[in-house]
Amino acid sequence: MEYETIILEKRDGIACLTLNRPEVFNAINEQMISEFGQAIAELHRDEATKVVIITGAGKAFQSGADIEELSRMNPIEILRWNQGVVENFDALEKMRQPVIAAINGFALGGGLELALACTIRVASEKARMGLPEVKLGILPGAGGTQRLPRLVGKGIAAEIILTGDMIDSQEACRIGLVNKVVPPDELMKTSEELAKKIMANGPIAISLAKDAIEVGKDLPLDAAIQYAQKNCIACFATEDMKEGTAAFLEKREARFKGK
């Protein structure tokens, strides 16, 4: 379908979703919430899409909420608006495909919360990140207070959230918020190379491993291990497992079919 606030491109198993409101640093508005949700549902159903890359048009990844739009809403309308964002990020996190956030510029507020809901984060050297909501007298409302501590630890997350200060990409990498930092002109190339590395492996195994990571992080360790074990055993019933082990023994590249 046609979108206005995002651009969705698919090529060779990789889907690139570009947030496309550069005139307002890709701020989230009601139309983007709707279109983003539709795109995520479309990609989740698309068997040809193996990895998703999310980035932003212009100078920002995403700068958070469209404050001008929110200023015209009453509290109930804001709640419904924010619930749409929460549901989108939850759906993104639960996608069967790995999702790479290619953070090209500012990732602030909801923009950082979007990146946190992705599986892996690659940042440009020019990227700046933060959760500045407390400077507006509010707090992160789309998962930042929960996903950030799980990723970087309680103390570091508390400092970022309670000061509202921005950090640069090198600091984000040091604390484990992003996986790697690259020059701006290498961001998409690096993200695509990472996507291709992932795609070279068994697609069912990738999907079930991602599921074990996402579900397991919220379970007690013993329950998480049992959950992951069931996913592992399920892989032994696949043609991909037979192909993978045969390729290993025959010292050749595996030809996975996702079956």
C-alpha positions as CSV (number, residue, x, y, z in Angstrom):
1,M,0.0,0.0,0.0
2,E,1.0,3.6,-0.3
3,Y,2.4,5.5,2.7
4,E,3.0,9.2,3.3
5,T,4.9,9.4,6.6
6,I,7.2,6.3,5.9
7,I,8.9,4.8,2.9
8,L,9.0,1.0,2.7
9,E,11.4,-0.6,0.3
10,K,12.1,-4.4,-0.1
11,R,15.0,-5.9,-1.9
12,D,16.7,-9.3,-1.7
13,G,15.1,-10.3,1.6
14,I,15.8,-7.0,3.3
15,A,13.0,-4.5,4.0
16,C,14.1,-0.9,4.7
17,L,11.5,1.2,6.5
18,T,12.4,4.9,6.4
19,L,10.6,7.4,8.7
20,N,9.8,10.2,6.4
21,R,8.9,13.5,8.0
22,P,12.3,15.2,7.7
23,E,10.9,18.7,8.0
24,V,10.0,17.9,11.7
25,F,12.9,15.5,12.3
26,N,10.5,12.5,11.7
27,A,8.4,13.4,14.8
28,I,5.7,10.9,15.6
29,N,2.2,12.0,14.6
30,E,-1.1,10.1,14.5
31,Q,-0.7,9.3,10.8
32,M,2.7,7.9,11.3
33,I,1.5,5.7,14.2
34,S,-1.2,4.3,11.9
35,E,1.1,3.8,8.9
36,F,4.0,2.4,10.9
37,G,1.6,-0.2,12.5
38,Q,0.3,-1.2,9.1
39,A,3.8,-1.6,7.7
40,I,5.0,-3.7,10.6
41,A,2.0,-6.0,10.2
42,E,2.7,-6.3,6.5
43,L,6.3,-7.1,7.0
44,H,5.5,-9.7,9.7
45,R,3.3,-11.6,7.2
46,D,5.8,-11.3,4.3
47,E,7.7,-14.6,4.1
48,A,10.2,-13.0,1.6
49,T,11.4,-10.5,4.2
50,K,14.1,-11.9,6.3
51,V,15.5,-8.8,8.1
52,V,14.1,-5.3,8.6
53,I,16.2,-2.1,8.8
54,I,14.6,1.1,10.2
55,T,16.2,4.5,9.6
56,G,15.1,8.1,9.3
57,A,15.1,10.6,6.4
58,G,17.2,13.8,6.8
59,K,19.1,14.7,9.9
60,A,17.2,12.6,12.4
61,F,16.3,9.0,13.2
62,Q,13.3,10.2,15.1
63,S,12.9,13.1,17.4
64,G,10.0,11.8,19.5
65,A,6.4,13.0,19.6
66,D,5.0,15.8,17.5
67,I,4.5,18.2,20.4
68,E,2.4,20.5,18.4
69,E,-0.1,17.8,17.6
70,L,-0.2,16.6,21.3
71,S,-0.7,20.1,22.5
72,R,-4.2,20.1,20.8
73,M,-5.3,16.9,22.6
74,N,-7.0,16.3,25.9
75,P,-5.6,13.6,28.3
76,I,-7.8,10.8,27.0
77,E,-6.9,11.6,23.4
78,I,-3.2,11.6,24.4
79,L,-3.6,8.2,26.2
80,R,-5.1,6.7,23.0
81,W,-2.4,8.3,20.9
82,N,0.4,6.9,23.1
83,Q,-1.3,3.5,23.3
84,G,-0.9,3.3,19.6
85,V,2.8,4.0,19.9
86,V,3.2,1.4,22.7
87,E,1.4,-1.3,20.6
88,N,3.6,-0.5,17.6
89,F,6.8,-0.9,19.6
90,D,5.5,-4.1,21.2
91,A,4.6,-5.5,17.7
92,L,8.0,-4.5,16.4
93,E,9.8,-6.3,19.3
94,K,7.8,-9.4,18.7
95,M,8.3,-9.6,14.9
96,R,9.6,-12.9,13.7
97,Q,12.3,-11.1,11.7
98,P,15.4,-9.4,13.4
99,V,15.1,-5.6,13.2
100,I,18.1,-3.4,12.9
101,A,17.9,0.3,13.9
102,A,20.2,2.3,11.6
103,I,20.4,5.5,13.8
104,N,21.4,8.2,11.4
105,G,20.9,11.3,13.7
106,F,18.8,12.4,16.6
107,A,17.0,9.6,18.4
108,L,15.2,11.3,21.2
109,G,12.2,10.4,23.4
110,G,10.0,8.1,21.3
111,G,12.8,7.9,18.8
112,L,15.1,6.3,21.3
113,E,12.2,4.1,22.5
114,L,11.7,2.9,18.9
115,A,15.4,2.0,18.7
116,L,15.2,0.2,22.0
117,A,12.4,-2.0,20.6
118,C,14.6,-3.1,17.7
119,T,16.8,-6.2,17.9
120,I,20.1,-4.6,17.1
121,R,21.3,-0.9,16.9
122,V,23.9,0.6,14.6
123,A,24.6,4.3,15.0
124,S,26.2,7.0,12.8
125,E,29.1,8.9,14.4
126,K,26.7,11.9,14.2
127,A,23.9,10.3,16.1
128,R,22.7,11.7,19.4
129,M,20.4,9.9,21.8
130,G,18.4,10.6,24.9
131,L,15.1,10.6,26.8
132,P,14.5,14.3,27.5
133,E,10.9,14.0,28.6
134,V,11.6,15.1,32.2
135,K,12.7,18.5,30.8
136,L,9.0,18.8,29.6
137,G,7.6,17.8,33.0
138,I,6.6,14.3,31.8
139,L,8.4,10.9,31.6
140,P,9.1,8.4,28.8
141,G,5.8,6.7,28.1
142,A,6.4,4.2,25.3
143,G,8.7,1.7,27.1
144,G,11.9,3.7,27.7
145,T,11.8,3.3,31.4
146,Q,11.6,-0.5,31.1
147,R,13.6,-1.4,28.0
148,L,16.6,0.9,28.7
149,P,17.4,-0.5,32.2
150,R,17.1,-4.0,30.7
151,L,19.7,-3.1,28.1
152,V,22.2,-1.0,29.9
153,G,21.5,-1.6,33.6
154,K,19.5,0.3,36.2
155,G,22.0,2.9,37.3
156,I,23.1,4.1,33.8
157,A,19.4,4.1,32.6
158,A,18.4,6.1,35.6
159,E,21.0,8.8,34.9
160,I,19.9,9.1,31.3
161,I,16.2,9.2,32.2
162,L,16.4,11.5,35.2
163,T,18.8,14.0,33.8
164,G,17.1,14.1,30.3
165,D,20.6,14.7,28.9
166,M,21.7,13.5,25.4
167,I,24.6,11.2,24.8
168,D,26.7,10.8,21.7
169,S,27.0,7.6,19.7
170,Q,30.4,6.7,21.2
171,E,29.0,6.9,24.7
172,A,26.0,4.9,23.6
173,C,28.3,2.2,22.3
174,R,30.4,2.2,25.5
175,I,27.4,1.5,27.7
176,G,25.9,-1.1,25.4
177,L,23.0,1.0,24.1
178,V,24.2,0.5,20.4
179,N,26.2,-2.4,19.0
180,K,28.5,-0.4,16.8
181,V,29.3,3.1,15.5
182,V,30.2,3.9,11.9
183,P,30.8,7.0,9.7
184,P,27.6,8.5,8.4
185,D,28.2,7.4,4.8
186,E,28.7,3.8,5.9
187,L,25.6,3.4,8.1
188,M,23.3,1.8,5.6
189,K,26.0,-0.3,4.1
190,T,27.1,-1.6,7.5
191,S,23.4,-2.3,8.4
192,E,22.8,-4.2,5.2
193,E,26.0,-6.2,5.6
194,L,24.9,-7.2,9.1
195,A,21.5,-8.1,7.7
196,K,23.1,-10.4,5.1
197,K,25.2,-12.1,7.7
198,I,22.0,-12.9,9.6
199,M,20.2,-14.0,6.5
200,A,23.0,-16.5,5.6
201,N,21.9,-18.6,8.6
202,G,18.8,-20.9,9.0
203,P,15.7,-18.7,8.9
204,I,13.7,-20.8,11.2
205,A,16.5,-21.0,13.7
206,I,16.9,-17.2,13.5
207,S,13.2,-16.6,14.1
208,L,13.1,-19.0,17.1
209,A,16.4,-17.7,18.5
210,K,15.0,-14.1,18.4
211,D,11.8,-15.4,20.0
212,A,13.8,-17.0,22.8
213,I,15.7,-13.8,23.4
214,E,12.6,-11.6,23.5
215,V,10.4,-13.9,25.6
216,G,13.2,-15.1,27.9
217,K,14.4,-11.7,29.0
218,D,11.2,-11.3,31.0
219,L,11.2,-14.8,32.6
220,P,13.2,-16.2,35.5
221,L,16.4,-17.8,34.3
222,D,15.3,-21.4,34.7
223,A,12.0,-20.8,32.9
224,A,13.8,-18.9,30.1
225,I,16.2,-21.7,29.6
226,Q,13.4,-24.2,29.4
227,Y,11.6,-22.0,26.9
228,A,14.7,-21.7,24.7
229,Q,15.2,-25.4,24.9
230,K,11.8,-26.1,23.4
231,N,12.6,-23.7,20.6
232,C,15.9,-25.5,20.0
233,I,14.3,-28.9,19.9
234,A,11.7,-27.6,17.4
235,C,14.6,-26.8,15.0
236,F,15.6,-30.5,15.0
237,A,12.3,-31.3,13.1
238,T,13.2,-29.0,10.2
239,E,14.7,-29.7,6.8
240,D,17.0,-26.7,7.5
241,M,18.6,-28.6,10.4
242,K,19.3,-31.6,8.2
243,E,20.8,-29.3,5.5
244,G,22.9,-27.4,8.0
245,T,24.4,-30.5,9.6
246,A,25.0,-32.1,6.2
247,A,26.7,-28.9,4.9
248,F,28.9,-28.9,8.0
249,L,30.0,-32.5,7.6
250,E,30.6,-32.0,3.8
251,K,32.5,-28.7,4.4
252,R,30.3,-26.6,2.1
253,E,27.9,-23.7,2.4
254,A,24.4,-24.6,3.6
255,R,21.5,-23.9,1.3
256,F,18.6,-23.2,3.7
257,K,15.0,-23.1,2.5
258,G,13.2,-22.1,5.7
259,K,11.4,-25.4,6.0
